[in-house]
Amino acid sequence: MKNVLVIYYSQSGQLKEIAQQISLPFVEDANVNVSYYNIQTKKNFPFPWDNDSFFDAFPETFKQIPTEIIPPDNEILQTKFDLVLLHFQVWYLSPSIPINSFLKSEYAKTILNNVPVVTINGSRNMWAFAQEKVKVLLKNVNANLVGNIALTDRNINLVSVITIVDWMFSGVKRNVYGFLPLPGVSAQEINESVKFGKTILPFLQKNNYTGLQEQLLAKGAVEFRWFLLSMDKKANKMFTIWSTLILKNPAKRKTLLKVFKGYLFAAIWVLSPIVHLIELILFPITYFSIQKKKKYFQGIS
């Protein structure tokens, strides 16, 4: 018997659906025992979000400051797993606080030590540098990253801003204004994500993951939009400044968060279109550099 652990944290339920679909081939295999670990924190994060809670989570999320989690079941802690499917979402260009908190816990050191891990993220679109942070966290607990899947909202960037924000603050997936597309990873893509489980299963059976990422990429496992990578990198630099400023001035936290909210609005609606335009102009010059970055971020090294 092979033991597989499916780890996830999901507010809206989207990542749970993805986890269930990808793990389905393992569940249906009589030679695989599948366990699920739904990460829970002692401090609850609301869904739908309210305005204050959403922005108040920014500094600790970006700085990757962990919070206390509810311990996994003893059965999970005592089982030696042959593979872990680690599902995470991106908050403020970083792994969400619950995921970060788990990966920095003693439980992660026990569960993930010397275990092959496939990371699966469901995000709006800017996931690349959050994945880099997850790589570091996995390395710190001696986990072995063998594959990565990045499922995103494939709508136009500024359209997805409107629809995702509506979803986060209303708690309802709906066609905003009656005509905009539904937010998040599409239902079709979630349903079809079972193909990734089917791709991973033979590698589990052989206990050899060489070539797995190439096969996952052939199935469309990672969407790479080069102009978003540039925005992701620039935003990480600005978020470093903002999060440091807020955490160093606790007495002014509420005021600074309000100013940060204004900055974020301007960055999304004014700066990001400018960055996109510049990237389009420079594309012929940066083409080979972009291809190199694409190869790196689609890989697992």
Backbone as CSV, one residue per row, in Angstrom:
resi,resn,N_x,N_y,N_z,CA_x,CA_y,CA_z,C_x,C_y,C_z
1,MET,0.832,-1.197,0.000,0.000,0.000,0.000,0.872,1.256,0.000
2,LYS,0.472,2.206,-0.823,1.109,3.509,-0.824,0.238,4.460,-0.001
3,ASN,0.884,5.299,0.794,0.170,6.284,1.612,0.346,7.677,1.015
4,VAL,-0.769,8.319,0.730,-0.756,9.664,0.150,-1.507,10.604,1.079
5,LEU,-0.910,11.760,1.337,-1.557,12.772,2.177,-1.905,13.985,1.331
6,VAL,-3.158,14.401,1.400,-3.640,15.588,0.696,-3.796,16.702,1.726
7,ILE,-3.001,17.734,1.601,-3.022,18.862,2.537,-3.630,20.072,1.831
8,TYR,-4.516,20.770,2.520,-5.102,21.969,1.928,-5.640,22.882,3.025
9,TYR,-5.818,24.144,2.646,-6.583,25.102,3.446,-7.471,25.822,2.451
10,SER,-8.761,25.896,2.737,-9.676,26.509,1.776,-10.740,27.313,2.493
11,GLN,-10.832,28.601,2.156,-11.894,29.445,2.694,-13.163,29.315,1.876
12,SER,-13.041,29.493,0.569,-14.205,29.522,-0.307,-14.672,28.126,-0.702
13,GLY,-13.799,27.145,-0.565,-14.119,25.794,-1.003,-13.483,25.440,-2.339
14,GLN,-12.943,26.430,-3.062,-12.362,26.179,-4.378,-11.174,25.218,-4.294
15,LEU,-10.256,25.477,-3.354,-9.063,24.637,-3.262,-9.409,23.232,-2.784
16,LYS,-10.447,23.119,-1.972,-10.918,21.794,-1.551,-11.430,21.009,-2.757
17,GLU,-12.166,21.674,-3.645,-12.656,21.009,-4.863,-11.488,20.530,-5.715
18,ILE,-10.488,21.393,-5.867,-9.303,21.028,-6.652,-8.615,19.820,-6.025
19,ALA,-8.468,19.854,-4.698,-7.818,18.754,-3.981,-8.581,17.443,-4.188
20,GLN,-9.888,17.512,-4.148,-10.699,16.303,-4.324,-10.572,15.747,-5.731
21,GLN,-10.539,16.626,-6.719,-10.436,16.166,-8.104,-9.065,15.559,-8.397
22,ILE,-8.008,16.231,-7.977,-6.666,15.724,-8.267,-6.392,14.417,-7.529
23,SER,-6.954,14.269,-6.341,-6.706,13.054,-5.554,-7.608,11.887,-5.944
24,LEU,-8.602,12.130,-6.808,-9.577,11.090,-7.152,-8.941,9.802,-7.704
25,PRO,-7.971,9.893,-8.616,-7.351,8.653,-9.107,-6.661,7.846,-8.008
26,PHE,-6.152,8.508,-6.997,-5.512,7.811,-5.882,-6.575,7.106,-5.022
27,VAL,-7.698,7.806,-4.814,-8.793,7.237,-4.025,-9.334,5.982,-4.693
28,GLU,-9.397,5.998,-6.024,-9.971,4.885,-6.777,-9.008,3.709,-6.938
29,ASP,-7.745,3.913,-6.570,-6.749,2.849,-6.674,-6.735,2.048,-5.368
30,ALA,-6.989,0.760,-5.477,-7.082,-0.101,-4.283,-5.756,-0.223,-3.541
31,ASN,-4.662,0.131,-4.214,-3.334,0.005,-3.602,-2.828,1.312,-3.006
32,VAL,-3.711,2.291,-2.916,-3.316,3.594,-2.366,-4.267,3.965,-1.233
33,ASN,-3.693,4.360,-0.127,-4.473,4.854,1.009,-4.333,6.373,1.056
34,VAL,-5.450,7.074,0.948,-5.422,8.537,0.893,-5.958,9.130,2.198
35,SER,-5.179,10.040,2.776,-5.600,10.785,3.972,-5.698,12.263,3.614
36,TYR,-6.590,12.966,4.309,-6.776,14.396,4.063,-6.483,15.185,5.330
37,TYR,-5.763,16.272,5.153,-5.487,17.164,6.285,-5.903,18.575,5.910
38,ASN,-6.996,19.021,6.499,-7.504,20.376,6.306,-6.893,21.254,7.390
39,ILE,-5.950,22.095,7.020,-5.270,22.950,7.982,-6.256,23.921,8.618
40,GLN,-6.210,23.993,9.921,-7.056,24.943,10.644,-6.205,25.740,11.621
41,THR,-6.449,27.022,11.686,-5.716,27.888,12.604,-6.597,28.223,13.801
42,LYS,-5.961,28.505,14.923,-6.731,28.879,16.118,-7.372,30.253,15.941
43,LYS,-6.710,31.100,15.132,-7.309,32.376,14.768,-8.032,32.189,13.444
44,ASN,-9.323,32.422,13.418,-10.094,32.228,12.204,-9.944,33.405,11.248
45,PHE,-9.906,33.089,9.961,-9.914,34.122,8.931,-11.268,34.055,8.234
46,PRO,-11.990,35.175,8.187,-13.382,35.128,7.729,-13.520,34.908,6.230
47,PHE,-14.611,34.308,5.861,-15.034,34.278,4.460,-16.552,34.339,4.429
48,PRO,-17.127,35.333,3.781,-16.412,36.368,3.039,-15.619,37.298,3.970
49,TRP,-14.608,37.918,3.371,-13.797,38.865,4.123,-14.593,40.145,4.392
50,ASP,-14.266,40.796,5.482,-14.693,42.186,5.663,-13.477,43.061,5.403
51,ASN,-13.716,44.306,5.145,-12.654,45.216,4.719,-11.494,45.268,5.715
52,ASP,-11.798,45.423,7.003,-10.742,45.559,8.013,-9.904,44.289,8.126
53,SER,-10.558,43.141,8.153,-9.834,41.872,8.286,-8.948,41.607,7.084
54,PHE,-9.446,41.924,5.906,-8.698,41.662,4.685,-7.380,42.432,4.663
55,PHE,-7.432,43.711,4.939,-6.211,44.514,4.887,-5.345,44.308,6.123
56,ASP,-5.973,43.976,7.252,-5.197,43.740,8.469,-4.329,42.491,8.349
57,ALA,-4.693,41.579,7.469,-3.911,40.349,7.282,-2.658,40.581,6.448
58,PHE,-2.546,41.746,5.816,-1.447,41.987,4.876,-0.045,41.877,5.479
59,PRO,0.300,42.634,6.533,1.702,42.634,6.973,2.194,41.250,7.396
60,GLU,1.398,40.554,8.197,1.810,39.233,8.683,1.852,38.200,7.556
61,THR,0.935,38.352,6.583,0.951,37.432,5.446,2.229,37.607,4.649
62,PHE,2.504,38.838,4.262,3.660,39.074,3.396,4.973,38.750,4.102
63,LYS,5.065,39.089,5.376,6.288,38.804,6.139,6.370,37.339,6.571
64,GLN,5.334,36.569,6.253,5.287,35.135,6.550,5.439,34.860,8.057
65,ILE,4.682,35.636,8.831,4.663,35.456,10.282,3.600,34.412,10.623
66,PRO,3.982,33.289,11.194,3.010,32.218,11.426,2.081,32.497,12.592
67,THR,0.956,31.834,12.565,0.026,31.843,13.689,-0.144,30.396,14.154
68,GLU,-0.751,30.202,15.308,-0.864,28.854,15.866,-1.913,28.050,15.095
69,ILE,-1.564,26.803,14.786,-2.508,25.936,14.083,-3.001,24.830,15.008
70,ILE,-4.154,24.266,14.657,-4.688,23.115,15.390,-3.902,21.879,14.936
71,PRO,-3.371,21.089,15.843,-2.524,19.951,15.463,-3.237,18.956,14.555
72,PRO,-2.501,18.359,13.628,-3.076,17.278,12.820,-3.410,16.073,13.704
73,ASP,-4.263,15.187,13.205,-4.580,13.967,13.937,-3.319,13.141,14.154
74,ASN,-3.286,12.412,15.251,-2.134,11.561,15.557,-1.865,10.547,14.457
75,GLU,-2.939,10.067,13.833,-2.773,9.087,12.759,-1.928,9.646,11.616
76,ILE,-2.152,10.921,11.298,-1.365,11.571,10.249,0.080,11.744,10.698
77,LEU,0.268,12.154,11.928,1.614,12.367,12.442,2.403,11.064,12.544
78,GLN,1.727,9.955,12.705,2.405,8.676,12.896,2.562,7.868,11.608
79,THR,1.999,8.356,10.501,2.067,7.634,9.235,3.255,8.127,8.410
80,LYS,3.955,7.199,7.788,5.010,7.546,6.843,4.384,7.622,5.456
81,PHE,4.363,8.816,4.888,3.697,9.007,3.600,4.680,8.859,2.441
82,ASP,4.162,8.290,1.351,4.965,8.115,0.141,4.878,9.326,-0.768
83,LEU,3.839,10.130,-0.571,3.644,11.328,-1.381,2.706,12.280,-0.654
84,VAL,2.999,13.572,-0.758,2.112,14.605,-0.220,1.702,15.541,-1.355
85,LEU,0.414,15.781,-1.470,-0.122,16.779,-2.402,-0.449,18.018,-1.576
86,LEU,0.359,19.039,-1.711,0.233,20.248,-0.892,-0.465,21.347,-1.678
87,HIS,-1.697,21.653,-1.298,-2.493,22.671,-1.979,-2.403,23.990,-1.204
88,PHE,-2.128,25.071,-1.908,-2.064,26.368,-1.222,-2.617,27.471,-2.112
89,GLN,-3.013,28.562,-1.459,-3.459,29.745,-2.174,-2.523,30.910,-1.849
90,VAL,-2.583,31.915,-2.706,-1.701,33.081,-2.552,-2.473,34.229,-1.924
91,TRP,-1.929,34.745,-0.828,-2.424,35.985,-0.222,-1.292,36.997,-0.302
92,TYR,-1.558,38.146,-0.840,-0.558,39.217,-0.891,0.802,38.709,-1.377
93,LEU,0.795,37.962,-2.474,2.009,37.481,-3.146,2.818,36.501,-2.301
94,SER,2.212,35.934,-1.284,2.867,34.975,-0.400,1.908,33.819,-0.135
95,PRO,2.430,32.680,0.311,1.504,31.621,0.726,0.621,32.121,1.860
96,SER,-0.641,31.714,1.879,-1.570,32.188,2.903,-1.048,31.888,4.304
97,ILE,-1.520,32.636,5.279,-1.054,32.470,6.656,-1.237,31.035,7.154
98,PRO,-2.386,30.377,6.935,-2.517,28.992,7.405,-1.482,28.043,6.789
99,ILE,-1.230,28.179,5.486,-0.245,27.313,4.821,1.152,27.619,5.344
100,ASN,1.484,28.888,5.421,2.791,29.294,5.943,2.977,28.799,7.374
101,SER,1.924,28.907,8.175,1.994,28.493,9.580,2.238,26.992,9.700
102,PHE,1.575,26.225,8.846,1.818,24.777,8.861,3.250,24.462,8.457
103,LEU,3.710,25.064,7.369,5.043,24.740,6.861,6.155,25.173,7.814
104,LYS,5.853,26.101,8.710,6.849,26.532,9.700,6.675,25.811,11.035
105,SER,5.766,24.855,11.094,5.476,24.175,12.351,6.319,22.913,12.516
106,GLU,6.351,22.412,13.745,7.021,21.148,14.017,6.283,19.996,13.341
107,TYR,4.977,20.161,13.123,4.195,19.117,12.468,4.696,18.902,11.033
108,ALA,5.015,19.988,10.350,5.517,19.875,8.978,6.852,19.142,8.954
109,LYS,7.681,19.396,9.954,8.975,18.704,10.020,8.786,17.202,10.173
110,THR,7.748,16.827,10.905,7.456,15.401,11.107,6.845,14.775,9.857
111,ILE,5.862,15.452,9.279,5.099,14.885,8.169,5.882,14.890,6.852
112,LEU,6.615,15.967,6.587,7.220,16.171,5.268,8.676,15.761,5.164
113,ASN,9.278,15.372,6.249,10.701,15.033,6.232,11.008,13.920,5.227
114,ASN,11.807,14.270,4.233,12.263,13.308,3.215,11.099,12.686,2.435
115,VAL,10.040,13.453,2.241,8.847,12.966,1.534,8.690,13.730,0.210
116,PRO,8.380,13.046,-0.900,8.094,13.735,-2.161,6.824,14.582,-2.035
117,VAL,6.892,15.796,-2.553,5.765,16.727,-2.459,5.462,17.310,-3.836
118,VAL,4.182,17.317,-4.186,3.714,18.053,-5.356,2.939,19.258,-4.839
119,THR,3.366,20.449,-5.231,2.644,21.658,-4.822,1.572,21.980,-5.854
120,ILE,0.412,22.385,-5.351,-0.729,22.724,-6.206,-1.311,24.025,-5.685
121,ASN,-1.234,25.082,-6.476,-1.828,26.325,-5.987,-2.978,26.767,-6.876
122,GLY,-3.976,27.325,-6.223,-5.109,27.919,-6.913,-5.125,29.392,-6.565
123,SER,-4.886,30.246,-7.548,-4.752,31.673,-7.245,-5.378,32.515,-8.354
124,ARG,-5.375,33.830,-8.129,-5.918,34.708,-9.168,-5.006,34.658,-10.381
125,ASN,-3.779,35.082,-10.247,-2.836,34.906,-11.357,-1.363,35.051,-10.953
126,MET,-1.027,35.889,-10.010,0.385,36.078,-9.663,0.803,35.084,-8.579
127,TRP,1.364,33.970,-9.020,1.701,32.870,-8.116,3.207,32.588,-8.053
128,ALA,3.976,33.102,-8.999,5.356,32.648,-9.200,6.251,32.862,-7.980
129,PHE,6.225,34.067,-7.405,7.128,34.337,-6.286,6.600,33.740,-4.984
130,ALA,5.296,33.509,-4.902,4.765,32.765,-3.748,5.278,31.326,-3.794
131,GLN,5.350,30.764,-4.993,5.892,29.409,-5.145,7.360,29.363,-4.728
132,GLU,8.099,30.418,-5.023,9.501,30.476,-4.603,9.607,30.445,-3.076
133,LYS,8.691,31.120,-2.410,8.689,31.129,-0.942,8.318,29.757,-0.390
134,VAL,7.386,29.080,-1.059,7.013,27.724,-0.642,8.197,26.774,-0.818
135,LYS,8.960,26.950,-1.891,10.149,26.120,-2.109,11.102,26.216,-0.929
136,VAL,11.304,27.428,-0.444,12.202,27.643,0.700,11.664,26.937,1.941
137,LEU,10.373,27.086,2.176,9.752,26.464,3.347,9.844,24.939,3.273
138,LEU,9.666,24.381,2.085,9.777,22.929,1.918,11.214,22.461,2.152
139,LYS,12.147,23.223,1.668,13.556,22.875,1.869,13.904,22.886,3.354
140,ASN,13.314,23.824,4.081,13.609,23.950,5.516,13.100,22.763,6.328
141,VAL,12.105,22.037,5.803,11.593,20.856,6.511,12.047,19.561,5.828
142,ASN,13.028,19.698,4.935,13.649,18.545,4.275,12.663,17.778,3.391
143,ALA,11.713,18.497,2.802,10.788,17.871,1.855,11.425,17.857,0.467
144,ASN,10.937,16.983,-0.387,11.489,16.821,-1.723,10.442,17.244,-2.754
145,LEU,10.587,18.447,-3.303,9.633,18.951,-4.293,9.821,18.201,-5.608
146,VAL,8.768,17.520,-6.072,8.884,16.708,-7.288,7.957,17.184,-8.408
147,GLY,7.042,18.106,-8.097,6.132,18.591,-9.124,5.397,19.835,-8.668
148,ASN,4.919,20.611,-9.644,4.158,21.818,-9.314,3.040,22.026,-10.323
149,ILE,1.874,22.385,-9.795,0.703,22.691,-10.613,0.189,24.059,-10.192
150,ALA,-0.015,24.948,-11.151,-0.502,26.294,-10.842,-1.781,26.563,-11.623
151,LEU,-2.902,26.530,-10.920,-4.198,26.781,-11.537,-4.637,28.211,-11.232
152,THR,-5.020,28.943,-12.265,-5.289,30.372,-12.087,-6.614,30.779,-12.717
153,ASP,-7.022,31.983,-12.377,-8.132,32.644,-13.055,-7.560,33.152,-14.383
154,ARG,-8.039,32.607,-15.478,-7.439,32.900,-16.788,-8.043,34.139,-17.465
155,ASN,-8.899,34.860,-16.772,-9.485,36.063,-17.356,-8.477,37.198,-17.375
156,ILE,-8.797,38.238,-18.121,-7.932,39.418,-18.211,-7.654,39.953,-16.814
157,ASN,-6.433,40.402,-16.586,-5.980,40.782,-15.242,-6.939,41.728,-14.525
158,LEU,-7.271,42.849,-15.144,-8.112,43.834,-14.465,-9.555,43.360,-14.326
159,VAL,-10.002,42.505,-15.217,-11.335,41.915,-15.077,-11.371,41.003,-13.863
160,SER,-10.317,40.188,-13.724,-10.276,39.263,-12.588,-10.144,39.990,-11.262
161,VAL,-9.549,41.184,-11.261,-9.501,41.992,-10.035,-10.920,42.286,-9.563
162,ILE,-11.770,42.734,-10.479,-13.153,43.089,-10.134,-13.918,41.869,-9.631
163,THR,-13.809,40.763,-10.366,-14.626,39.592,-10.046,-14.143,38.883,-8.773
164,ILE,-12.828,38.813,-8.592,-12.287,38.151,-7.391,-12.613,38.963,-6.136
165,VAL,-12.461,40.291,-6.225,-12.769,41.147,-5.076,-14.244,41.008,-4.701
166,ASP,-15.110,40.979,-5.701,-16.543,40.792,-5.424,-16.783,39.465,-4.712
167,TRP,-16.118,38.407,-5.162,-16.267,37.082,-4.565,-15.758,37.065,-3.130
168,MET,-14.587,37.682,-2.909,-13.997,37.680,-1.565,-14.851,38.412,-0.551
169,PHE,-15.515,39.488,-0.993,-16.273,40.306,-0.046,-17.775,39.990,-0.012
170,SER,-18.249,39.239,-0.988,-19.658,38.837,-0.980,-19.823,37.378,-0.571
171,GLY,-18.772,36.582,-0.832,-18.836,35.148,-0.558,-19.589,34.370,-1.616
172,VAL,-19.950,35.050,-2.719,-20.750,34.410,-3.767,-20.026,34.513,-5.110
173,LYS,-19.904,33.363,-5.794,-19.380,33.372,-7.157,-20.508,33.777,-8.084
174,ARG,-20.368,34.930,-8.728,-21.457,35.411,-9.582,-20.899,36.236,-10.728
175,ASN,-21.724,36.445,-11.736,-21.354,37.292,-12.867,-21.569,38.750,-12.476
176,VAL,-20.501,39.412,-12.085,-20.598,40.808,-11.665,-21.138,41.650,-12.817
177,TYR,-22.054,42.555,-12.490,-22.733,43.424,-13.468,-23.565,42.618,-14.467
178,GLY,-23.701,41.331,-14.222,-24.522,40.498,-15.087,-23.835,39.980,-16.330
179,PHE,-22.588,40.454,-16.608,-21.941,40.009,-17.849,-20.469,39.622,-17.670
180,LEU,-19.834,40.022,-16.565,-18.436,39.639,-16.372,-18.342,38.148,-16.046
181,PRO,-17.240,37.503,-16.397,-17.107,36.054,-16.165,-17.044,35.726,-14.682
182,LEU,-17.335,34.477,-14.360,-17.235,34.023,-12.977,-15.794,34.101,-12.511
183,PRO,-15.578,34.398,-11.232,-14.210,34.525,-10.710,-13.576,33.174,-10.419
184,GLY,-12.259,33.200,-10.284,-11.524,32.028,-9.831,-11.190,31.050,-10.939
185,VAL,-10.642,29.916,-10.534,-10.355,28.832,-11.477,-11.694,28.323,-12.013
186,SER,-11.796,28.165,-13.320,-13.082,27.800,-13.922,-13.529,26.413,-13.474
187,ALA,-14.825,26.210,-13.457,-15.394,24.913,-13.079,-14.883,23.812,-13.997
188,GLN,-14.759,24.130,-15.280,-14.264,23.137,-16.235,-12.841,22.727,-15.901
189,GLU,-12.006,23.712,-15.594,-10.606,23.406,-15.272,-10.492,22.617,-13.971
190,ILE,-11.347,22.933,-13.000,-11.342,22.167,-11.745,-11.748,20.729,-12.018
191,ASN,-12.810,20.532,-12.794,-13.271,19.183,-13.111,-12.217,18.392,-13.879
192,GLU,-11.516,19.079,-14.780,-10.517,18.401,-15.606,-9.187,18.173,-14.872
193,SER,-9.044,18.772,-13.675,-7.774,18.639,-12.963,-7.515,17.215,-12.477
194,VAL,-8.513,16.342,-12.597,-8.316,14.924,-12.294,-7.191,14.349,-13.156
195,LYS,-6.964,14.950,-14.326,-5.911,14.467,-15.228,-4.530,14.570,-14.579
196,PHE,-4.357,15.519,-13.669,-3.054,15.648,-13.010,-2.826,14.492,-12.038
197,GLY,-3.895,14.092,-11.359,-3.794,12.929,-10.482,-3.441,11.683,-11.270
198,LYS,-4.073,11.526,-12.451,-3.782,10.382,-13.307,-2.338,10.409,-13.794
199,THR,-1.816,11.604,-13.997,-0.426,11.739,-14.437,0.551,11.383,-13.319
200,ILE,0.229,11.782,-12.100,1.132,11.567,-10.959,1.131,10.104,-10.505
201,LEU,-0.017,9.435,-10.590,-0.185,8.094,-10.025,0.886,7.085,-10.466
202,PRO,1.223,6.957,-11.765,2.254,5.980,-12.156,3.621,6.269,-11.520
203,PHE,3.916,7.533,-11.315,5.187,7.893,-10.683,5.202,7.456,-9.222
204,LEU,4.045,7.593,-8.555,3.916,7.102,-7.182,4.120,5.595,-7.140
205,GLN,3.509,4.889,-8.073,3.602,3.435,-8.095,5.030,2.958,-8.304
206,LYS,5.787,3.712,-9.114,7.195,3.359,-9.377,8.137,3.901,-8.305
207,ASN,7.595,4.826,-7.475,8.411,5.511,-6.473,9.598,6.223,-7.121
208,ASN,9.355,6.784,-8.292,10.388,7.513,-9.033,9.698,8.660,-9.764
209,TYR,10.078,9.896,-9.440,9.373,11.056,-9.971,10.159,11.781,-11.059
210,THR,11.192,11.138,-11.566,11.962,11.733,-12.651,11.068,11.910,-13.877
211,GLY,11.018,13.124,-14.396,10.205,13.413,-15.574,8.767,13.787,-15.275
212,LEU,8.377,13.783,-13.994,6.987,14.105,-13.663,6.610,15.515,-14.087
213,GLN,7.437,16.500,-13.771,7.062,17.874,-14.081,6.882,18.085,-15.576
214,GLU,7.698,17.442,-16.380,7.563,17.563,-17.830,6.211,17.019,-18.291
215,GLN,5.793,15.915,-17.700,4.491,15.347,-18.079,3.340,16.219,-17.581
216,LEU,3.495,16.809,-16.404,2.467,17.718,-15.903,2.347,18.943,-16.804
217,LEU,3.491,19.471,-17.247,3.467,20.628,-18.140,2.786,20.286,-19.457
218,ALA,3.003,19.082,-19.939,2.360,18.650,-21.184,0.841,18.609,-21.044
219,LYS,0.368,18.471,-19.806,-1.072,18.457,-19.524,-1.607,19.860,-19.196
220,GLY,-0.745,20.881,-19.292,-1.192,22.250,-19.013,-1.200,22.619,-17.553
221,ALA,-0.242,22.065,-16.794,-0.255,22.244,-15.337,0.116,23.647,-14.882
222,VAL,0.852,24.383,-15.699,1.326,25.695,-15.262,1.052,26.733,-16.344
223,GLU,0.281,27.747,-15.992,0.080,28.866,-16.900,1.108,29.941,-16.569
224,PHE,1.845,30.387,-17.586,2.877,31.410,-17.387,2.540,32.633,-18.223
225,ARG,2.268,33.760,-17.551,2.046,35.018,-18.259,3.198,35.945,-17.904
226,TRP,4.061,36.178,-18.863,5.345,36.828,-18.598,5.218,38.223,-18.011
227,PHE,4.200,39.004,-18.439,4.083,40.366,-17.923,3.680,40.372,-16.444
228,LEU,2.979,39.302,-16.002,2.603,39.217,-14.593,3.818,38.955,-13.710
229,LEU,4.812,38.267,-14.270,6.030,38.003,-13.514,6.734,39.311,-13.148
230,SER,6.764,40.233,-14.100,7.383,41.538,-13.847,6.625,42.301,-12.769
231,MET,5.302,42.276,-12.831,4.495,42.959,-11.813,4.649,42.295,-10.451
232,ASP,4.721,40.959,-10.453,4.912,40.205,-9.218,6.217,40.622,-8.536
233,LYS,7.265,40.706,-9.311,8.582,41.079,-8.766,8.577,42.501,-8.208
234,LYS,8.018,43.429,-8.973,7.967,44.832,-8.527,7.077,44.985,-7.291
235,ALA,5.941,44.295,-7.280,5.019,44.383,-6.147,5.645,43.801,-4.885
236,ASN,6.444,42.748,-5.021,7.125,42.183,-3.859,8.062,43.209,-3.215
237,LYS,8.727,43.982,-4.030,9.618,45.020,-3.498,8.820,46.084,-2.736
238,MET,7.698,46.513,-3.314,6.889,47.528,-2.653,6.209,46.975,-1.399
239,PHE,5.745,45.738,-1.450,5.119,45.124,-0.279,6.116,44.960,0.858
240,THR,7.383,44.751,0.526,8.421,44.668,1.559,8.501,45.981,2.326
241,ILE,8.471,47.080,1.580,8.542,48.408,2.210,7.299,48.656,3.063
242,TRP,6.130,48.406,2.498,4.879,48.666,3.210,4.722,47.797,4.461
243,SER,4.983,46.515,4.339,4.794,45.617,5.488,5.771,45.951,6.612
244,THR,6.998,46.309,6.252,7.985,46.701,7.259,7.549,47.970,7.985
245,LEU,7.084,48.938,7.215,6.635,50.209,7.793,5.469,49.998,8.755
246,ILE,4.513,49.179,8.368,3.323,48.947,9.203,3.689,48.216,10.485
247,LEU,4.509,47.178,10.371,4.867,46.388,11.554,5.767,47.157,12.523
248,LYS,6.516,48.112,12.010,7.392,48.914,12.873,6.651,50.059,13.556
249,ASN,5.417,50.293,13.127,4.632,51.391,13.705,3.249,50.890,14.132
250,PRO,3.190,50.039,15.143,1.911,49.448,15.544,0.866,50.468,15.972
251,ALA,1.322,51.584,16.535,0.378,52.603,16.984,-0.319,53.276,15.799
252,LYS,0.324,53.236,14.642,-0.237,53.861,13.444,-0.760,52.821,12.446
253,ARG,-0.913,51.594,12.917,-1.268,50.488,12.025,-2.525,50.773,11.210
254,LYS,-3.608,51.159,11.852,-4.868,51.372,11.145,-4.749,52.461,10.084
255,THR,-4.057,53.536,10.439,-3.874,54.637,9.488,-3.027,54.198,8.306
256,LEU,-1.937,53.506,8.598,-1.044,53.057,7.531,-1.728,52.040,6.620
257,LEU,-2.571,51.199,7.187,-3.290,50.229,6.366,-4.269,50.931,5.421
258,LYS,-4.861,52.033,5.882,-5.755,52.795,5.007,-4.974,53.421,3.854
259,VAL,-3.766,53.911,4.162,-2.926,54.489,3.110,-2.469,53.392,2.141
260,PHE,-2.132,52.237,2.703,-1.733,51.090,1.870,-2.869,50.687,0.932
261,LYS,-4.080,50.719,1.424,-5.240,50.394,0.590,-5.304,51.335,-0.615
262,GLY,-5.068,52.618,-0.372,-5.051,53.586,-1.474,-3.930,53.303,-2.446
263,TYR,-2.758,52.952,-1.901,-1.632,52.602,-2.763,-1.971,51.391,-3.624
264,LEU,-2.574,50.380,-3.010,-2.895,49.149,-3.725,-3.871,49.426,-4.866
265,PHE,-4.847,50.272,-4.598,-5.818,50.644,-5.632,-5.100,51.310,-6.808
266,ALA,-4.202,52.240,-6.494,-3.460,52.949,-7.547,-2.535,51.995,-8.303
267,ALA,-1.900,51.070,-7.564,-0.971,50.126,-8.188,-1.695,49.229,-9.186
268,ILE,-2.894,48.800,-8.819,-3.648,47.889,-9.686,-4.200,48.616,-10.906
269,TRP,-4.795,49.785,-10.675,-5.534,50.435,-11.752,-4.728,51.454,-12.549
270,VAL,-3.597,51.897,-12.014,-2.769,52.877,-12.735,-1.412,52.284,-13.108
271,LEU,-0.703,51.750,-12.123,0.661,51.273,-12.374,0.710,49.982,-13.179
272,SER,-0.193,49.031,-12.875,-0.106,47.743,-13.580,-0.340,47.875,-15.090
273,PRO,-1.301,48.715,-15.562,-1.428,48.880,-17.021,-0.178,49.507,-17.647
274,ILE,0.469,50.403,-16.899,1.700,51.022,-17.409,2.807,49.980,-17.528
275,VAL,2.938,49.142,-16.481,3.947,48.078,-16.516,3.670,47.131,-17.680
276,HIS,2.400,46.795,-17.869,2.029,45.896,-18.964,2.421,46.504,-20.311
277,LEU,2.154,47.780,-20.489,2.483,48.461,-21.741,3.994,48.463,-21.970
278,ILE,4.755,48.771,-20.920,6.223,48.780,-21.035,6.744,47.394,-21.410
279,GLU,6.182,46.361,-20.768,6.611,44.993,-21.063,6.300,44.623,-22.515
280,LEU,5.172,45.085,-23.036,4.829,44.822,-24.430,5.829,45.487,-25.378
281,ILE,6.202,46.720,-25.065,7.157,47.454,-25.901,8.521,46.772,-25.884
282,LEU,8.917,46.296,-24.709,10.241,45.692,-24.556,10.288,44.216,-24.949
283,PHE,9.139,43.639,-25.269,9.073,42.192,-25.532,10.100,41.696,-26.554
284,PRO,10.271,42.374,-27.699,11.259,41.868,-28.668,12.686,41.827,-28.095
285,ILE,12.978,42.771,-27.209,14.323,42.847,-26.631,14.502,41.801,-25.531
286,THR,13.447,41.576,-24.797,13.539,40.686,-23.623,13.068,39.257,-23.908
287,TYR,12.797,38.941,-25.175,12.212,37.651,-25.525,13.000,36.473,-24.959
288,PHE,14.316,36.443,-25.181,15.115,35.300,-24.744,15.212,35.232,-23.226
289,SER,15.225,36.398,-22.583,15.220,36.426,-21.120,13.906,35.874,-20.582
290,ILE,12.801,36.215,-21.241,11.488,35.729,-20.838,11.416,34.206,-20.973
291,GLN,11.958,33.676,-22.065,11.939,32.223,-22.270,12.739,31.497,-21.188
292,LYS,13.835,32.099,-20.776,14.651,31.523,-19.702,13.875,31.516,-18.386
293,LYS,13.194,32.620,-18.111,12.385,32.711,-16.895,11.214,31.742,-16.939
294,LYS,10.613,31.603,-18.109,9.489,30.673,-18.261,9.935,29.251,-17.928
295,LYS,11.075,28.864,-18.442,11.598,27.518,-18.180,11.842,27.320,-16.695
296,TYR,12.372,28.364,-16.030,12.659,28.242,-14.609,11.370,28.147,-13.792
297,PHE,10.445,29.053,-14.011,9.242,29.098,-13.172,8.266,27.968,-13.468
298,GLN,8.356,27.368,-14.646,7.539,26.201,-14.925,8.166,24.930,-14.361
299,GLY,9.420,25.030,-13.955,10.112,23.876,-13.399,9.987,23.822,-11.899
300,ILE,10.808,22.969,-11.279,10.732,22.771,-9.827,12.088,22.968,-9.160
301,SER,13.074,23.435,-9.907,14.422,23.576,-9.337,14.502,24.786,-8.413
